[in-house]
Amino acid sequence: MCRILGEVIATSPELPLTSACCPPLLREPLTAGQADGLARILKALADPVRLRLVSMVAAHEGSEACVCELTEPLGLTQPTVSHHLRILTDAGILTRDKRGVWAYYTLRPETLDALAAALAP
């Protein structure tokens, strides 16, 4: 049997189910572990401030920015910006490099590439 638009229809026993109504998969769907990892990334990005931070870091030369360069454009305090940056770092979207009293954040393009690949048709 096959379900089309919520209606169950019978298929011929001579025809495989996929040829009767459902096209075959073109690639493997996400595993539970892959979905958990991608959900963590999407959850981190599901905030306007964090999306702006990723965009701002990506716009800097070498996709690297100091926290001191990110606070003023956002109009937020340094502790608030650092909180959002920590969430992005924990999700694997950014890396953090401490230099003296400042922290520099670098975009991890492989994380965003993996997200794009998983969602691409």
URVEN-V158011 format. One record per residue. N is the residue number from 1. RES is the residue in one letter. PSI is psi in degrees with one decimal (* if undefined). Layout:
{{N RES PSI} {N RES PSI}}
//
This chain:
{{1 M 157.5} {2 C 146.1} {3 R 119.6} {4 I 123.8} {5 L 42.2} {6 G -1.3} {7 E 131.2} {8 V 128.4} {9 I 152.7} {10 A 143.9} {11 T 159.1} {12 S 136.9} {13 P -19.9} {14 E -23.5} {15 L 136.8} {16 P 149.2} {17 L -42.5} {18 T -32.7} {19 S -19.5} {20 A -42.5} {21 C -17.2} {22 C 125.1} {23 P 154.0} {24 P 157.1} {25 L 141.2} {26 L -17.7} {27 R 168.5} {28 E 135.1} {29 P 168.6} {30 L 143.0} {31 T 169.4} {32 A -41.4} {33 G -42.4} {34 Q -41.1} {35 A -39.6} {36 D -44.7} {37 G -43.3} {38 L -35.1} {39 A -37.8} {40 R -41.3} {41 I -47.0} {42 L -37.8} {43 K -41.3} {44 A -34.9} {45 L -11.4} {46 A 46.2} {47 D 129.4} {48 P -38.7} {49 V -44.1} {50 R -36.4} {51 L -42.3} {52 R -40.6} {53 L -45.0} {54 V -44.2} {55 S -40.7} {56 M -42.8} {57 V -42.9} {58 A -29.8} {59 A -18.4} {60 H 155.6} {61 E 130.5} {62 G 11.8} {63 S 42.8} {64 E 135.0} {65 A 147.5} {66 C 145.4} {67 V -31.1} {68 C -21.8} {69 E -8.7} {70 L -19.7} {71 T -49.4} {72 E -47.7} {73 P -28.7} {74 L -19.8} {75 G 28.3} {76 L 161.4} {77 T 159.1} {78 Q -42.2} {79 P -36.7} {80 T -43.8} {81 V -42.0} {82 S -36.4} {83 H -47.9} {84 H -38.7} {85 L -36.2} {86 R -40.9} {87 I -42.2} {88 L -35.9} {89 T -44.2} {90 D -30.6} {91 A -5.5} {92 G 14.3} {93 I -33.9} {94 L 157.9} {95 T 156.4} {96 R 134.2} {97 D 115.2} {98 K 126.6} {99 R 104.6} {100 G -126.5} {101 V -7.8} {102 W 151.9} {103 A 134.6} {104 Y 135.7} {105 Y 135.8} {106 T 137.9} {107 L 138.3} {108 R 92.0} {109 P -26.7} {110 E -29.9} {111 T -45.5} {112 L -32.3} {113 D -41.5} {114 A -39.3} {115 L -45.6} {116 A -40.2} {117 A -37.8} {118 A -28.7} {119 L -8.5} {120 A 145.9} {121 P *}}
//
